[in-house]
Amino acid sequence: MKTALYGRIVFGLSAIVLGVVGLIWHDSVAWQLANLFSPLISTPIAWCFAIAQIAFGIGLMISQTERVSSIVLGVVYTLFTFSSVPGMIAKPLDPGAYVNFFEQLSLVCGALAVYTFTEPNETRATAQGRVARLVLGICTLSFAWAQVVYLQYTASLVPTWIPPNQVFWTWLTTVAFALAGVAILINVRARFAMRLMALMMALFGILVWVPHIVAQPQLLSNYDEISSNYLMTAAAWLVAEVRSF
């Protein structure tokens, strides 16, 4: 299906950009995970994570290699997800690690969705699709929670030229995430909710991160943010295209 192909392209391109950022920015998730290992091997490990995203991001856009690419990227993003666990244990009341955990987990859902597209067994495909939907629904609710926790920061990202004000759009998108999360979890208009959420997050990239990159093109964090944003966008898009739940 063409819509799934377009979703794979966005997911793959975003993974490539995130991989490139990981090669040169030592504060990316790849380096945060690599730094949990011995300093002697942390750099090669970070490079492996970055190169894997680049290589298999390309592979995800090719039909002959999309299955193996989805597996590798799924493993990479699963490891990225669990890189937040030490922070959650060390500082259980700090929301930052939890936010990162669920953001990375949503990427695993995207990789799982691509794998599901290639699953010939209908029963297994249905089960995989259901898992991707349910986990994405939990992640979506976490996005609403994160915007409440970081209300001031989230509001500061809203362009000031959009009426009526920044706080209005912060609360509106928070409610949108919450409603989408509920719809996805209870499977009532779940596809519609995921597609709307993907559209909303795609607009985040255009309205928030593109201007940031234009204003400060030297900041690698901006490229990390926009690539992560579009990976999550594509993940919602791809799960919405799973043929059955």
Order of alpha helices (4+ residues) and beta strands (2+ residues): alpha-alpha-alpha-alpha-alpha-alpha-alpha-alpha-alpha-alpha-alpha-alpha
